[in-house]
Amino acid sequence: MIKLKRIFPAACLLLFALNAVSSELALKDTQGRVHHLTDYRGKWVLVNFWATWCAPCLEELPDLAALYNAHKDTDLTVIGIAMEYPSPQVVLDFLKAHPLPYPVVLGDHKIAKQIGEVQALPTSYLFDQTGNLVSSQSGSVTRDSVEKYISSRKFF
């Protein structure tokens, strides 16, 4: 019981610090547009870390595209962050061959650190309509799993 009393405040501080950092988040996509988490107030924001060489990442891209297309004008957006590429051109060529409807950022560990720990690809972070981090998942996500999660947590 004593350990929980010590750990809980630390966990709360960590979550508060992560949310403070994420609210200042600025991501420049491959089209040159800068995305701030605050730009999406009133919408859920799914930030997905992926790589062009990652098979599970590539498998989830169609679901993320469908999720984005179904919700972009209402209550959710998706931002992809490409990681671990030998050169930016590799990602740009991939996007030319396999266009994604949502913004894609050329990521690195400095960008990832703004959001959270990325130990595996894919990794996704979900922010609620007020910009608070509410969920993260290492491994693939599906349109269905995200839609079920947000429908169970709607408060607007």
C-alpha positions in Angstrom: 0.0 0.0 0.0 2.8 2.4 0.8 4.4 1.8 -2.6 1.2 2.7 -4.4 1.0 6.0 -2.4 4.5 6.8 -3.7 4.0 5.6 -7.3 0.6 7.2 -7.9 1.7 10.8 -7.5 4.7 10.1 -9.7 2.5 8.6 -12.4 0.2 11.6 -12.2 3.1 14.0 -12.6 4.4 12.0 -15.6 1.0 12.0 -17.2 0.7 15.8 -16.6 4.2 16.4 -18.0 3.4 14.3 -21.1 0.1 16.2 -21.7 1.9 19.6 -21.2 4.5 18.6 -23.8 2.0 17.2 -26.2 -0.1 20.4 -26.1 2.9 22.2 -27.5 3.4 19.6 -30.1 4.3 21.0 -33.5 4.7 18.5 -36.4 5.6 19.5 -40.0 4.2 17.2 -42.6 5.6 16.2 -45.9 3.5 18.9 -47.6 5.1 21.6 -45.3 2.0 22.2 -43.2 2.7 22.4 -39.4 0.2 20.6 -37.2 -0.3 21.6 -33.6 -2.4 19.5 -31.2 -4.3 22.6 -30.3 -5.4 22.9 -34.0 -7.6 19.8 -33.4 -9.5 20.9 -30.2 -12.9 19.2 -30.4 -11.5 16.2 -32.3 -9.8 13.0 -31.3 -6.2 12.8 -32.6 -4.6 9.5 -33.4 -0.8 9.8 -33.8 0.6 6.7 -35.5 4.3 5.9 -35.7 5.2 3.6 -38.6 7.9 2.7 -41.1 7.9 1.8 -44.8 9.7 -1.5 -44.1 7.4 -2.6 -41.2 4.9 -5.3 -42.3 2.4 -4.7 -39.4 2.6 -1.0 -40.1 1.7 -1.5 -43.7 -1.1 -3.8 -42.8 -2.8 -1.2 -40.6 -2.4 1.7 -43.1 -5.7 0.9 -45.0 -7.6 0.8 -41.7 -6.1 4.1 -40.6 -7.0 5.6 -44.0 -10.6 4.4 -43.7 -10.8 5.7 -40.1 -9.5 9.1 -41.2 -11.8 9.3 -44.2 -14.8 8.3 -42.1 -14.2 10.9 -39.4 -12.0 13.7 -40.8 -14.9 16.1 -41.2 -16.5 15.3 -37.8 -14.7 14.0 -34.7 -11.2 12.5 -35.4 -8.0 13.0 -37.4 -5.0 10.8 -37.9 -1.4 12.0 -38.2 1.2 9.5 -39.4 4.8 9.8 -38.3 7.2 7.8 -40.5 10.2 6.5 -38.6 13.5 4.7 -39.3 14.0 5.6 -43.0 17.4 5.7 -44.7 16.5 9.0 -46.4 13.4 11.2 -46.6 13.1 10.3 -50.3 12.3 6.7 -49.3 9.2 7.9 -47.5 8.2 10.4 -50.2 8.5 7.7 -52.8 6.4 5.3 -50.7 3.7 8.0 -50.3 3.8 8.7 -54.1 3.2 5.0 -54.8 0.8 4.5 -51.8 -0.9 7.8 -51.1 -2.4 8.3 -47.6 -5.3 10.7 -47.1 -4.0 12.0 -43.8 -0.8 14.0 -43.1 2.5 12.2 -42.7 5.4 13.6 -40.8 9.1 12.6 -41.4 9.9 11.6 -37.8 12.9 11.0 -35.8 13.5 10.2 -32.1 13.4 13.9 -31.2 9.9 14.1 -32.6 8.9 10.9 -31.0 10.1 12.1 -27.6 7.6 15.0 -27.8 4.8 12.5 -27.8 5.9 9.4 -25.9 8.1 6.3 -26.0 8.3 4.4 -29.2 9.8 1.0 -28.5 8.2 -0.8 -31.4 6.5 -0.1 -34.7 3.7 0.5 -35.1 2.9 2.5 -32.0 -0.2 4.8 -31.7 -1.1 7.5 -29.3 -4.7 8.7 -28.9 -5.5 12.2 -27.6 -9.1 13.2 -26.7 -11.0 16.2 -27.8 -9.3 18.4 -25.2 -5.8 17.4 -26.2 -5.2 15.0 -23.3 -3.4 11.7 -23.9 -5.9 9.0 -23.1 -4.5 5.8 -24.7 -1.5 4.3 -26.4 -0.8 1.0 -28.0 2.4 -0.6 -29.2 1.3 -2.8 -32.1 -1.3 -2.5 -34.7 -4.6 -0.7 -34.2 -7.8 -1.2 -36.3 -10.5 1.2 -37.4 -13.0 -0.8 -35.4 -10.9 -0.8 -32.1 -10.4 3.0 -32.3 -14.1 3.7 -33.1 -15.2 1.4 -30.2 -12.8 3.2 -27.9 -13.9 6.7 -28.8 -17.6 5.9 -28.8 -17.3 4.6 -25.3 -15.6 7.8 -24.1 -17.4 10.6 -25.8 -18.1 13.5 -23.6 -19.0 16.3 -26.0 
